[in-house]
Amino acid sequence: MPKGIQEMARAVLAHCEKADDIMWRRATEGEALLILGELDEACIRYAWAIQRASAPREATSMYAQAVRVAEHVHGAAGAEKVAGLFSLND
């Protein structure tokens, strides 16, 4: 992962600390943590966010981005672990 992208991910986490503790904050933290190589911690954040999704489209939106980033950074095993957090109806 390029250094500049990791720096942006760290900046995102710093901004999130100042935000209200809502679903999208936790999903954003999860994405930043994926980029920083913290798969397990990212999964914790995503699980918290998923539990608080009030509409299926919210979980679907999180899923699409999370799995894409996880696969890019952590490979197929990472994408599979992240995908396993979501219970989406086909």
N, C-alpha and C positions, 0 to 999 in steps of 0.2 A: 504494500500500500504506500503510495507516495507520501512523503513527509508533510506536504501542504494539506493533504486531505486529513491526515491524523491531527494536525494542528486545528483544523476547522472543527473536527469532532470534539476535541477538548474544549474549544470555545463554545460549542453548542451545549455541552454539559454544564459549563459555567453559567450560561444564560438560563438553562433549565432550573438551576438551583434557585433562581429568583422568581420563577413562574409559579402560579397556583398548581397544586398537586392534583392535576386532572389526567384523564386518560391520554390525551394527546401529548402531554409532557412526558409521561412514562414511555409512550411509544417512541417519541423522539430520542429519549435517553437510550432506549433499546437499540435504535439504529446507530447512534453514535458509538455505543459500546461494541456493537458488531464491527464497526470500522476500526476500532482500537484493538480488536482481537479478543475481546472479553465475552466470549460466546455464552458462558453460563450466567454471568451477570445480566447480559442482554435478555436472556430468556426469562429471568426473574422479572425484569421490567415489562416485557411484553405480556407475560402471564397476568400481571397486575392490571395492565391496560385492557386486555381482552375481557377480563371479568367485569369491567366497568363499561364496556361498549353498550350503548343503548339501542343501537340499530345494527342489523346485519351488514349494512354497507360500511360501517365504521370498521368492523372486524375484517371485512374483505379488503378494504383499503390498506389496513395495517399489514395484512397477510401478503399482499402483492409486493409491497416494498420490502418487508422484512425478509421474505424468502429470496428475493432478488439479491439483496445485499449479502445475506448469509452465504448464498452460493458463490458469489464473487469472492468473498473474503475467506470463507471457511470450507469451500468445496461442497460436494454433494452431501456429505455427512452433516455439515452444519446446516444446510438448507433443510435436510430431513428433520433435524432436531427442532428447528424453528417451526417448520410446518406442523409438527406434531403438537404444538401448543394450541393450534386453532382447530375448532370443531365446526367446519363450514359445510353446509349442505350443498351438494352438487346440483 
